[in-house]
Amino acid sequence: MGVIKFFPVLLFVIAACQMEREAREFCIQLIPDISSAMVICAMILFFTPWRESFFTADRMGSFFQYPNTFALVLLLSILILLERPRLYRKDLLEALLSITGLLLSGSRSVFLLFIICLIYTAITETKKRKWIAGFSVYMLTLIAVGGILLGYVQEFARFTTSFTQNSTLWGRLLYWQDALQILKDHPFGLGYKGYYFIQGTYASGNYVTMYAHNELLQILLDFGFLGGVAIAGMLFFSLYRRRLDSSLKKKLLTVCVVHSLFDFDLQFLVVVFIILLLFDFGECKCIKTSMLFQGVVAAVLLVSIYSFSFLGLEQLKKTEAALKLFPALTFSEVDMLNDASTIEEKGRIADHILERNHSCSAVYRLKALQAASEGNFSDMEEYAKRAIATDPYNPENYEACIQGWSLALDLAVRNNDELQTVHLLKKITGIEKWIQQREENSSCLAFKIKDKPKIVLQEQYLKYIERLKEIQGNSAG
């Protein structure tokens, strides 16, 4: 899936190579126009039923639907406008809209980069100081008016807690720490989305994240050290290449690279396209195509159309139709698993998932409950332990284990198997110590994020364990 997702990048590179420098520069200068329009659209849509699609936790994400990357594009727009020799009314309006959108995004990392860029520009380009001063006054006024008068105190207060109460910063450090352990064991990469499924096995804190929030790490996790070094080398080579024809391009490329070390910007192809426009492709090149090349392009287009079909159906929640076109869609299969009405059907789907994916905790949990219902308690325990190993901070996995052991305990009591009864009592009552050990082995960073490494069982399971402890105590007495 990862290769298919990035097919358009190859086509974009071919197109960019055939563009004149002036045409590529024109595309870059369009960024403020487009991003300003996106801010206006998001403001209007804030008052419509589609608000949640453009605002995440009241933070503006516009058409990106992710505030941090949208804020990055807005910062690029501001830097492009500041580089112009003169700001006309339209330019000034776009700059103010971009600053407004940046603040409404609530992105602390981009806000910090924005301040650094303003200070750097004020020091190196004295002619721009009056504009920087004006933008700073506008920003402070917007924070005061929006925060105090309009009630956006909590959103704007995010900027003052970047280093004091920044749970997301500690969370990123935790992700990176665990991701390095994954790289140590998987130096050749896991493939696209492989990190998402395997992260629980290495997690030293209570979190679930699709990406590592560091594009260099993410590239290494997806493509391994060989792919990671190649892509990183290309970026840094382009950044420090003498032929890069503009200080603005270097500035924009630097901002993109720095921010991508703290987020997953490159998962948005628009950002990849912007970065490619900043590369130095030299003069316009006329590419002569052979029959072989044309055949490859045709094959890529056919695969893209095919992929668009089943991925589009998956997005539209047409799960069965998507799986008929491509049976290896794990997320769709998990949806089918949840919707399945019979144990047999659930088991069939679960087995099919486990043939390809050995790190899906929900599937192991279901297999554990299925094995318990069939009286196969050895398999139940094995599946339950795998579920816990792949998602150790999810209380449902421990509860599934308790359910299976409780059925085994009932059977042992009915069969007057005293030895097995005592053994199972120890297992069930000892699960709290198991949980406590997991919590104590958590990283110190795990205690600094919002979701603390605390595994809390449902009340019914806690009462059940306490009742068994009483029985143990009476038996010992």
Summary of the structure (lengths in Angstrom):
residues: 477
radius of gyration: 27.3
end to end distance: 61.2
largest distance: 90.5
contacts: 1437
relative contact order: 0.08
helix: 75%
strand: 1%
